[in-house]
Amino acid sequence: MWLWIPLRSLWRNRRRTLLAIAIIAFGTAISFFVLAFLDSSRDQIRASSVAEYGNLQIASPLLFDNEAEGFEYLLSPDHVNLITESLYNEASFVARTVQLEFPGLVASGNRTQVVRVRSIEPESGLIDFSEFVVAGRPLREDDVASVLIGRSLADRLSVEPGDAITVTLTTVDGAYNATPLLIAGIYGFASEQVESQLLLIPLRFGQLLFNTTGVDRVIVGLNDIRATAAARDRIAMQIAEAGLPLEARTWDELSPFYQQLSSYFDLLFGFLTLAISVLVFFIILQVLTLAFLERTREIGTLRALGTTRAEVFRLFFSESVWLALIGSLLGVAGGIILSLGFNGLGIEWMPPGTVEPSVLATRIGLSTAVLPFLVSLTATLFSSLYPALHAARLRVVDALRAE
């Protein structure tokens, strides 16, 4: 009875009830849509960051913090073997690769560009950029003086696969080294900065140019991105037990762009949620206050028949619960419809620092619906507390005298 009587009471004034439901549903739908859009954008940036950094990296803190005075951060083959052995104890471990990166100067004709030369293990299946090649071919294990360059850099140097470029660098010993490289392929990446500054060469040839047998980091691939933080802690413990003065850092710790943008997304959604919550709270507060005041004599009659104050409060608060549930559920449904319609439009835009347009989309899921639903539900219930308490505390005589 305490469930169905409040539901039937809502429809006494259908216009007011429908208005309240519409306000709650509108706020919920907007929150759902914005959160779905931000989650989709966050997923795209997360995928791009993992493609660039891997799930996590193991290296000297001197390298991560840019505090090295020389090349003391380089990992020897023995260090790499110890790290690899510790990785096999991690259940989520899938693959590992190593890299050696150093600054250089690339030249083609009379055009030059300062770049980062990254030595990678070709065909490793992890951060080898083979899936990003848009012209030519990926690097192979038997390649020697071959290189992958980005589209933006290829356009600046006016080169294509099969052409030769010259790279000049400083070795570990401080000597200058220069070598011609044959362009095996051209890759495309989400970031224009990566495309214009990063060269990829085979690891063994890079170590030969840099005059070292070491690498600067070990990159780890996991089977689930959600397991990254927990895997980092376990791997860090294994590294410490092996007596290595190294650190393991996750992809989000290595990507300042993701950290900044993720914080901005959280701030944006928090501000929107607060604004919608305040709007819903005060509008529903006004609607319920008017509705309960109009029923003052009814409250007096209920009290005269023996209904307690607690029962009156529960009756009116239950009406608000129904109102909140119906409005929030309709808002979630409206948010899903709005998101599906937006996805169907296929709107493209050019994010800052990218070279290709990205399709604007929303991510629809249960996790996206929970927060907007709870926010609208909570705002509505809080707005009903004052009018419900006021109705319950009315004196019987005063309530019956009300016009």
C-alpha positions in Angstrom: 0.0 0.0 0.0 2.8 2.4 0.9 4.2 1.9 -2.6 1.1 2.2 -4.8 -0.8 4.9 -3.0 2.0 7.5 -3.5 2.3 6.5 -7.2 -1.5 7.1 -7.7 -1.3 10.4 -5.8 1.3 11.7 -8.3 -1.3 11.7 -11.1 -3.7 14.0 -9.3 -2.1 16.9 -11.0 -0.7 15.3 -14.1 0.6 18.5 -15.6 2.8 19.3 -12.6 3.9 15.7 -12.3 4.8 15.5 -16.0 6.7 18.8 -15.7 8.8 17.5 -12.8 9.5 14.2 -14.6 10.5 16.1 -17.7 13.0 18.3 -15.7 14.6 15.3 -14.0 14.7 13.3 -17.3 16.3 16.2 -19.2 19.0 16.7 -16.6 19.8 13.0 -16.5 19.8 12.7 -20.3 22.3 15.7 -20.7 24.5 14.2 -18.0 24.5 10.8 -19.6 25.3 12.2 -23.1 28.2 14.4 -21.9 29.7 11.6 -19.8 29.3 9.1 -22.7 31.1 11.6 -25.0 33.9 12.2 -22.5 34.4 8.5 -21.9 34.6 7.9 -25.6 37.2 10.6 -26.0 39.1 9.3 -23.0 39.2 5.8 -24.6 40.6 7.2 -27.8 43.4 9.0 -26.0 44.0 5.9 -23.8 44.4 3.7 -26.9 46.8 6.2 -28.5 48.9 6.5 -25.3 49.2 2.7 -24.9 50.2 2.4 -28.6 53.0 4.9 -27.9 54.2 3.8 -24.5 53.0 0.2 -24.0 51.1 -0.8 -20.8 54.1 0.0 -18.7 57.9 0.7 -18.9 60.8 -0.3 -16.7 63.8 2.0 -16.7 66.1 4.0 -14.4 64.4 6.8 -12.6 67.2 9.0 -14.0 65.7 8.5 -17.4 62.1 9.0 -16.4 62.9 12.2 -14.5 65.5 13.5 -17.0 68.1 13.8 -14.3 70.9 11.8 -16.0 74.2 13.6 -16.6 75.5 11.0 -19.0 74.3 7.6 -20.1 74.4 5.9 -16.7 70.7 5.1 -17.1 71.4 2.5 -19.9 70.4 -1.1 -19.0 73.0 -3.9 -19.7 71.9 -7.2 -21.3 72.2 -8.8 -17.9 69.7 -6.3 -16.4 67.3 -7.0 -19.3 67.6 -10.7 -18.6 66.8 -10.3 -14.9 63.8 -8.1 -15.7 62.5 -10.6 -18.3 62.8 -13.4 -15.7 60.7 -11.4 -13.2 58.1 -10.6 -15.8 57.3 -14.3 -16.3 56.0 -14.4 -12.7 53.2 -11.9 -13.7 50.0 -13.5 -14.7 48.9 -10.7 -17.0 52.2 -10.5 -18.9 51.9 -11.0 -22.6 55.1 -9.7 -24.2 58.1 -7.4 -23.7 60.4 -5.4 -25.9 63.3 -3.1 -25.4 64.2 0.3 -26.9 67.1 2.6 -27.2 66.3 6.3 -28.0 68.7 9.2 -28.6 68.5 12.6 -30.3 69.8 13.2 -33.8 69.7 15.4 -36.8 68.1 14.1 -40.1 68.9 15.6 -43.4 67.6 15.2 -47.0 69.1 17.5 -49.6 69.1 21.0 -48.1 66.4 20.2 -45.5 67.2 19.2 -41.9 65.2 18.4 -38.8 66.0 17.6 -35.2 64.5 14.2 -34.4 64.4 11.4 -31.8 65.9 8.2 -33.2 64.3 5.2 -31.5 65.8 1.8 -32.0 63.2 -1.0 -31.7 63.0 -4.7 -32.1 61.3 -5.2 -35.5 58.4 -7.7 -35.8 58.2 -7.9 -32.0 54.4 -7.2 -32.0 54.8 -4.6 -29.3 55.4 -0.9 -30.2 57.0 -1.8 -33.5 54.6 0.6 -35.4 53.9 -2.1 -38.0 50.2 -1.5 -37.8 50.7 2.2 -38.5 52.6 1.9 -41.7 50.7 3.7 -44.5 53.3 3.5 -47.3 56.1 1.1 -47.9 56.6 -1.7 -45.4 57.4 -2.2 -41.7 60.9 -2.9 -40.4 62.1 -6.5 -40.5 64.4 -8.4 -38.3 67.1 -8.7 -41.0 67.0 -4.9 -41.8 70.2 -3.0 -41.1 70.3 0.6 -42.3 66.6 1.0 -42.7 64.2 3.5 -41.1 60.5 4.2 -40.6 59.6 7.9 -40.6 56.3 9.7 -40.0 54.1 11.3 -42.6 54.6 14.8 -41.3 58.4 14.4 -41.4 58.2 12.8 -44.9 56.3 15.8 -46.2 58.7 18.3 -44.7 61.7 16.4 -46.2 59.9 15.6 -49.5 60.8 11.9 -49.3 59.1 8.6 -49.9 59.8 4.9 -49.4 63.0 3.9 -51.2 64.7 7.3 -50.7 67.7 7.8 -48.5 68.2 10.2 -45.6 71.2 11.0 -43.5 71.2 10.8 -39.7 73.8 12.5 -37.5 74.2 11.7 -33.8 76.5 11.7 -30.8 77.6 8.3 -29.5 77.9 7.3 -25.9 81.7 8.1 -26.1 80.9 11.6 -27.3 82.0 11.1 -30.9 80.0 12.2 -33.9 78.5 9.5 -36.1 76.6 9.9 -39.4 75.0 7.3 -41.6 72.7 7.1 -44.6 69.4 5.3 -44.0 67.0 3.8 -46.5 63.4 4.6 -45.9 61.6 1.3 -45.6 58.2 2.8 -44.9 56.1 5.8 -43.7 53.9 5.5 -40.7 50.8 7.5 -39.6 50.1 8.2 -36.0 47.5 10.1 -34.0 49.9 12.7 -32.8 51.5 15.1 -35.3 54.4 15.6 -32.8 55.3 11.9 -33.0 55.0 11.9 -36.8 57.3 14.9 -37.2 60.0 14.0 -34.6 60.3 10.2 -34.3 62.5 7.9 -36.5 62.4 4.2 -36.0 65.4 2.0 -36.8 66.3 -1.7 -36.0 67.7 -2.1 -32.5 71.0 -3.8 -33.4 71.8 -1.1 -35.9 70.9 1.6 -33.4 73.2 0.1 -30.8 76.0 0.0 -33.4 75.4 3.7 -34.2 75.3 4.7 -30.6 78.2 2.5 -29.7 76.6 0.6 -26.9 75.1 -2.9 -26.1 72.6 -1.4 -23.7 69.0 -0.2 -24.0 67.2 2.6 -22.1 64.0 0.8 -21.2 62.0 -2.4 -21.2 58.4 -2.1 -22.4 55.8 -4.5 -21.1 52.6 -5.6 -22.8 49.7 -6.9 -20.7 46.5 -8.7 -21.6 44.2 -6.2 -20.0 44.8 -2.4 -19.6 42.7 -2.5 -16.4 45.3 -4.7 -14.8 48.1 -2.2 -15.4 48.3 -0.6 -12.0 48.2 -3.8 -10.1 50.7 -5.4 -12.5 53.0 -2.4 -12.0 53.1 -2.9 -8.2 53.8 -6.6 -8.5 56.5 -6.1 -11.1 58.1 -3.3 -9.1 58.3 -5.7 -6.1 60.0 -8.4 -8.3 62.5 -5.8 -9.6 63.3 -4.7 -6.0 63.8 -8.3 -4.9 66.2 -8.7 -7.8 68.3 -5.8 -6.5 67.8 -3.5 -9.5 67.6 0.3 -8.9 64.8 0.6 -11.5 61.2 1.8 -11.6 58.1 0.6 -13.4 55.8 3.3 -14.6 52.4 2.9 -16.3 51.3 4.4 -19.6 49.2 7.1 -17.9 52.2 8.2 -15.7 54.3 8.5 -18.8 51.7 10.5 -20.8 51.4 14.0 -19.5 48.9 14.8 -22.3 46.5 12.1 -21.0 46.9 13.2 -17.4 46.1 16.8 -18.2 43.2 16.0 -20.5 41.7 13.4 -18.1 41.8 16.0 -15.3 40.1 18.5 -17.5 37.4 16.0 -18.4 36.8 15.2 -14.7 36.5 18.9 -13.9 34.2 19.5 -16.9 31.8 16.7 -15.9 32.0 17.7 -12.3 31.0 21.2 -13.0 28.1 20.1 -15.3 26.9 17.6 -12.7 26.9 20.3 -10.1 25.0 22.7 -12.3 22.4 20.1 -13.3 22.0 18.9 -9.7 21.4 22.5 -8.4 18.9 23.1 -11.2 17.0 19.9 -10.6 17.1 20.5 -6.8 15.6 23.9 -6.8 13.0 23.3 -9.5 11.8 20.1 -7.9 11.8 21.7 -4.5 9.5 24.4 -5.7 7.2 22.0 -7.5 6.9 19.6 -4.5 6.4 22.5 -2.1 3.5 23.8 -4.1 2.1 20.3 -4.5 2.3 19.5 -0.7 0.8 22.9 0.3 -2.2 22.4 -1.9 -2.9 19.2 0.1 -2.7 20.7 3.5 -6.3 19.9 4.4 -5.7 16.3 3.2 -2.7 16.1 5.6 -5.0 17.3 8.4 -7.6 14.7 7.6 -4.9 11.9 7.6 -3.6 13.1 11.0 -7.1 13.3 12.4 -7.7 9.7 11.4 -4.7 8.6 13.4 -1.9 8.7 10.9 1.4 9.5 12.6 3.9 12.2 11.5 6.3 9.5 10.4 3.7 7.9 8.2 2.8 11.2 6.6 6.5 11.9 5.9 6.9 8.4 4.5 3.8 8.9 2.3 5.0 12.1 0.7 8.6 11.0 0.5 7.5 7.9 -1.3 5.9 10.1 -3.9 9.3 11.8 -4.4 11.0 8.4 -4.7 8.6 7.4 -7.5 9.1 10.8 -9.2 12.9 10.4 -9.0 12.9 6.9 -10.3 10.6 7.5 -13.2 12.4 10.7 -14.2 15.9 9.3 -13.9 15.0 6.1 -15.8 13.4 8.1 -18.6 16.5 10.4 -18.6 18.8 7.4 -19.0 16.6 6.1 -21.9 16.6 9.6 -23.4 20.4 9.8 -23.1 20.9 6.5 -24.8 18.6 7.6 -27.7 20.5 11.0 -27.9 23.8 9.2 -27.9 22.8 6.7 -30.6 21.5 9.5 -32.8 24.8 11.5 -32.3 26.9 8.4 -33.2 24.8 7.9 -36.3 25.7 11.4 -37.6 29.4 10.5 -37.9 30.6 14.1 -37.2 34.4 14.5 -37.7 36.7 17.1 -36.2 40.5 17.7 -36.1 41.8 17.4 -32.5 44.7 19.7 -31.6 48.1 18.2 -32.5 46.7 15.5 -34.8 47.0 15.0 -38.6 43.8 13.1 -39.3 40.2 13.9 -38.4 38.6 11.9 -35.6 35.0 10.8 -35.5 33.1 12.2 -32.6 31.3 9.5 -30.8 29.8 8.5 -27.4 30.4 5.3 -25.4 27.2 3.7 -24.2 27.3 1.3 -21.3 26.0 0.5 -17.9 28.9 2.3 -16.2 27.9 5.5 -18.2 24.3 5.3 -16.9 25.0 4.7 -13.2 26.4 8.1 -12.3 23.8 10.4 -14.1 21.0 8.2 -12.7 22.3 8.4 -9.1 23.0 12.1 -9.3 19.4 12.9 -10.5 17.9 10.5 -8.0 19.9 12.0 -5.1 19.1 15.6 -6.1 15.4 14.9 -6.4 15.3 13.1 -3.0 17.2 15.8 -1.2 14.8 18.4 -2.7 11.8 16.5 -1.3 13.1 16.4 2.3 12.1 19.9 3.3 8.5 19.8 2.0 7.9 16.3 3.3 9.2 17.2 6.7 7.1 20.4 6.7 4.0 18.4 5.8 4.6 15.9 8.5 5.1 18.5 11.2 1.9 20.4 10.5 -0.5 20.6 13.5 -3.8 18.8 12.9 -6.0 21.9 13.8 -4.0 24.2 11.5 -4.1 21.8 8.6 -7.8 21.3 8.8 -8.4 25.1 8.9 -6.4 25.7 5.7 -8.3 27.0 2.7 
